[in-house]
Amino acid sequence: MSTDYASLTGDYTFDVAHSTIGFIARHAMVTKVRGGFNEFEGEIHVDGANPANSSATASVKVASVDTRNEQRNGHLLSGDFFEQDKFPDMTFTSTGVTAKGEDQFVLQGDLTVKDVTKPVEFDVEFLGTTVDPYGNTRIGFEAKTTVSRKDFGMTWNAALETGGVLVSDKIQLELEISAIKQS
């Protein structure tokens, strides 16, 4: 079934209660640890006639990190990682959108973590649109990318006796976004 993107043209805001911004890191070379952020906001402009003119922005409160472990959360907020006292927000601003196939896109943009801004590309899947019971038009997306935490000045680690390190450099970012049309 083909999506009528032209009908989706407009501005949308993230429905935070029904969206997630998460991450996955390898721990001790043997398992994955998942976490996320509980406080964030974002906006999406959809140009259905010309998806390349679509855009997105997001801001994340670093202090809202949640890995289901208070000690680990505290360490992530420290100078070893996010330095949340100096850099309370992470931001993303898109710089381009490229269609990749039916309901598949690549979202290019600038990710700022701490005081470092780097270009990233998210693989995005459009999940669909609906009108909810309150009359709101909603759109849904999943987006994924992998970044190097060292690129953002997060170099802390500990060597393992058996070789390797405690925390992987590569971090997977996974977003599941539900957004509500504003105009």
N, C-alpha and C positions, 0 to 999 in steps of 0.2 A: 504494500500500500504506500503510495507516495504522499509526502507531507506537503500541504499548501502553505509554504513558508510566508508568502505575501500576507496571508491573513494574520500572521503572528506579529507583524510589524508593530513596534511600540516600545515603551520603557517598562521595565520590570524591577522589582526589589526582591531580594532574598527573603524567603519565609524561613527565618532562623529556626523556628520550632520544628520544621520539617526538612531541614538540611543538615549536612555534616561536612566538616572540614577535618580530615584525618591524616595521619601519617603512620608509616611502618618503618621500623629500623631493625636490623639484625642485632641480636644480643648474644655475645659470647660465641659468635660464629655458628650457633646451633639452633637458634629459634628466632621468631619474629615477635617484636613487641609493638603493639598498636596503641596509638593515642590520638588525641584530637583537641580541638579548641571549642569551648562552650560559648564564647562571646565573639561575634563577628557580624559584619554587615556587608552587603554588596548590591550592586546595580548592574543590570544588563540592558543594553539597547539592541533590539533585534531589527535589522533591516531585511525583511523577508524577500524583497525584490532583488537585493544585492547583498547577500550574507557577508561579503568582504567588508562592508561598511558597518557591520555590527561591532559592538564593543562591550567590555565588562570591566568593572573595578571591584575590588574587595579590600576590606581592612579587618585585621584580626587582632584582638586583645591578647597579647602573649601571656598575661597573668592568668588567663582562663585555660591554660594547658591542663589536660586531664589524661593521665595514663593509668588510672585506677590504683596509684601508689603514691602516697603523699611525699615520701622521701625522694622518689624519682622525680616527681613534679617539682619539688624544691630545687633539686640539682639542675633540672632543665632551665629554671628561671635564673640561676646563678650566673656568674661571670664565665663559667666553663662553657655555657651554651648561649641562651638568649639574652642575658644581661638585661632583664626586664625593667630594672630601675632606670637604666639609661635609654632603653629602646622599647617602650611599652607596646608598640604596634608593629605588625608586619603588614605590607601592602602589596597589592597586585594591580597593575594597570595594563590593559591589553594594548597591543600595537598592531594586531592584524588577525584576521580569520581566513582560513583556507578550507574550502570544501574538500573532503577526502573520499566521499562516497555517500550513498543513501544514509542520511541521518548521522554521518561521521564528519567531524571537522578537526582541524588543528587550530588551537587558540594560542597565538604568540603574545608575549607580553613581558613586562619587567616586574620581577619579584624583588621586593626589598625586605631583607631580614637584617636586623641590627642596622648598621650604617652602610650596608653593601647592597647594591642593586645589580642584578644579573638578568639577562634574557632567559626565558624558559618557554617551552612549548608543551601545552597540555593536549593530549588526545581526548577529544570530547565526543560523547555520544548523546544525541538528542533523544530523549525517552518518550516525548509526546506532549500533548496539551490536553487540557480538560477544563470544564467549568465546574467549580466545586459547589456544594450545597448553598453557599452564601452568595453565589453569582460572580465570584472571582474567576477570571481566566488565569490558569496556571500553566507553566511550562516546566519541564524537568530535564535535567542534564546529569551525566556522570562525566567527570574529568579526572585524568591521571597523568602524572609525570614522575620522573625520578631526578633528584637534584643531589649535588655533592654538598654536604654540610660544611666542608672545608672551604668551599667557594664563598661561604657567608661568614667566615671567620670563626667557625666552631670546630676547633682542632683538638679539644680535649679527648684523651683516650687512655686506655690502660692495656699494656701488653699481656697476653695470656701465656701461661707456662707452656702450653702445647703449641704455641704459635698463633698468629692472628691477633686480633684486638677485641676489646670488650664491646665497642659500639661501631657499627658499620659506618663508613663514610657516605654511602649511597642511602638516601632516604626517599621512600615512595610517598608521594602526596596523592591523596584520593579525596575527591569532592563529590558529594551527592547534593544537588541543588534543586530545590523547588522554589520557583519565583512567581510572584503575583503581578499581573499587568496593572500599571498605574495610569497609562494613557493610550 
